[in-house]
Amino acid sequence: MFRFPQYPHYLIVGPLVTAMSTWILYDVETLGADCLWGVGLLLLYIPLQALLGKLFSKLRDSTAKKTDERVRVTNEFVKAIRVIKMYAWEKPFAAIVDKARREEVDMIRKASYLRGLNLGLFFVSAKVIVFVILVLSVKHNGFMSAEQVFVATALINNLRLAVMLLIFRLEAIHIRFCRFVFMYHMLYHWVLKGLCH
């Protein structure tokens, strides 16, 4: 989807866009506190995105383990095909391979559902946030002009993109930090063992 090195500036731009968009909606478009509910809803999307990322990572690991298991069983099946044919064990071994494949496909299906939920939330989030702002503004002010609706929609769409790219950058920094810590510990133990022996 997005390549991490292309968007390092969103670590700075993301919070600035959030602050400026909120100020424009709050003060310039005179939506007041109604826009804060929408921006808050968008900012709640960050922890939800992090949770979905962790779930997706766990599912990807589970899928890799299931795939490895299926490949291992299939390789054993192929290596021992003469013995299996000689004793007519095709059906029991085929059932084992089929079971491993069903478990793998089940993990892939769960990951696909999660990916679909994530994409659905991405495309629906801006519309829901604009809807919340519209309803609250009409409830409190009694009306909302077409200009306010247009500006609110445009700013929320820009804000959503900035927040999404900020999430990707933060995730990339987290991954690089974890790799650095892992490599540091590996190097430390390697040097420590090398000095002790």
C-alpha positions in Angstrom: 0.0 0.0 0.0 2.4 2.8 1.2 6.1 2.6 1.4 7.4 3.8 4.7 10.5 5.8 3.5 8.4 8.0 1.3 6.5 9.7 4.1 8.9 10.6 6.9 7.6 14.2 7.0 4.2 13.1 8.2 5.7 12.8 11.7 5.7 16.6 11.7 2.9 17.3 9.1 0.4 14.9 10.7 0.0 16.7 14.1 0.2 20.1 12.3 -2.5 19.2 9.9 -4.6 17.9 12.8 -4.2 21.2 14.7 -4.8 23.5 11.8 -7.8 21.5 10.5 -9.3 21.5 14.0 -8.7 25.3 14.3 -10.2 26.0 10.9 -13.3 23.9 11.7 -13.6 25.3 15.2 -13.0 29.0 14.6 -13.1 29.9 11.0 -16.1 27.8 10.0 -17.7 28.5 13.4 -18.6 24.9 14.0 -17.4 25.3 17.6 -17.1 22.2 19.8 -19.1 20.1 17.3 -16.0 19.7 15.2 -14.1 18.5 18.2 -16.3 15.4 18.4 -15.5 14.6 14.8 -11.7 15.1 15.3 -11.8 13.1 18.5 -13.6 10.3 16.6 -10.8 10.4 14.0 -8.1 10.4 16.7 -9.8 7.3 18.3 -9.2 5.6 15.0 -5.4 5.5 15.8 -5.7 3.0 18.7 -8.2 1.0 16.7 -5.8 0.9 13.8 -3.0 -0.2 16.1 -5.2 -3.0 17.5 -6.1 -4.2 14.0 -2.4 -4.1 13.1 -1.6 -6.4 16.0 -4.4 -8.8 15.2 -3.3 -8.9 11.6 0.3 -9.6 12.6 -0.8 -12.4 14.8 -3.0 -13.9 12.1 -0.1 -13.6 9.6 2.2 -15.4 12.0 -0.4 -18.1 12.5 -0.9 -18.4 8.8 2.8 -18.8 8.2 2.9 -21.6 10.9 0.0 -23.4 9.3 1.5 -23.1 5.9 4.8 -24.5 7.1 3.1 -27.3 8.8 1.1 -28.2 5.6 4.3 -28.0 3.5 6.1 -30.2 6.0 3.3 -32.8 5.9 3.0 -32.7 2.1 6.8 -33.2 1.8 6.7 -36.2 4.1 3.8 -37.5 2.1 5.7 -37.1 -1.2 8.9 -38.7 0.2 7.1 -41.7 1.5 4.8 -42.1 -1.4 6.0 -45.7 -2.3 5.3 -47.0 1.3 2.0 -45.2 1.4 0.9 -46.7 -1.9 2.2 -50.1 -0.9 0.1 -50.2 2.3 -2.8 -48.3 0.7 -2.6 -45.4 3.2 -3.6 -42.7 0.6 -6.9 -41.8 2.2 -5.6 -41.3 5.8 -2.6 -39.2 4.6 -4.8 -37.2 2.2 -7.1 -36.5 5.2 -4.1 -35.2 7.2 -3.0 -32.9 4.3 -6.6 -31.8 3.8 -6.9 -30.9 7.4 -3.7 -28.9 7.4 -4.9 -27.1 4.3 -8.3 -26.3 5.8 -6.6 -24.9 8.9 -4.3 -22.7 6.7 -7.3 -21.5 4.6 -9.2 -20.7 7.8 -6.3 -18.4 8.9 -6.1 -16.8 5.5 -9.9 -16.2 5.6 -9.7 -14.6 9.0 -6.9 -12.3 7.8 -8.9 -11.4 4.7 -12.0 -10.5 6.9 -9.7 -8.4 9.0 -8.2 -6.7 6.0 -11.7 -6.0 4.6 -12.8 -4.6 7.9 -9.7 -2.3 8.0 -10.3 -1.1 4.4 -14.0 -0.6 5.1 -13.3 1.5 8.2 -10.8 3.5 6.2 -13.3 4.4 3.5 -16.3 4.9 5.8 -14.5 6.8 8.6 -14.5 10.2 6.9 -18.2 10.0 6.0 -19.2 9.0 9.5 -17.1 11.8 11.0 -18.6 14.4 8.7 -22.1 13.0 9.5 -21.4 13.4 13.2 -20.2 16.9 12.7 -23.3 17.7 10.5 -25.8 16.3 13.0 -24.2 18.0 16.0 -23.9 21.3 14.2 -27.5 21.3 13.0 -28.7 20.2 16.5 -26.8 23.0 18.2 -26.9 25.8 15.6 -30.1 24.9 13.8 -28.5 25.1 10.4 -25.3 24.5 8.5 -24.4 26.2 5.2 -23.3 24.3 2.1 -19.9 26.1 2.4 -19.5 24.7 5.9 -20.4 21.2 4.8 -17.9 21.4 1.9 -15.1 22.7 4.0 -15.7 20.2 6.8 -15.8 17.3 4.3 -12.6 18.4 2.6 -10.7 19.0 5.8 -11.8 15.7 7.4 -10.7 13.9 4.2 -7.3 15.6 4.4 -7.1 15.0 8.1 -7.9 11.3 7.6 -5.0 10.9 5.1 -2.6 12.7 7.4 -3.6 10.6 10.4 -3.3 7.4 8.3 0.2 8.3 7.0 1.2 9.3 10.6 0.1 5.8 11.8 2.2 4.2 9.1 5.3 6.2 10.1 4.8 5.5 13.8 4.5 1.8 12.9 7.7 1.9 10.8 9.6 3.6 13.7 8.3 1.0 16.1 9.4 -1.8 13.8 12.8 -0.3 13.3 13.2 0.3 17.1 12.3 -3.3 17.8 14.8 -4.5 15.2 17.5 -2.2 16.7 16.9 -3.5 20.2 17.0 -7.1 19.0 20.2 -6.6 17.1 21.7 -4.7 20.1 20.9 -7.7 22.4 22.2 -10.2 19.9 25.5 -8.2 19.4 25.8 -7.6 23.2 25.5 -11.4 23.9 27.8 -12.3 21.0 30.5 -9.9 22.2 30.0 -11.0 25.9 30.3 -14.6 24.9 33.3 -13.8 22.8 35.1 -12.0 25.7 34.3 -14.7 28.2 35.8 -17.6 26.1 
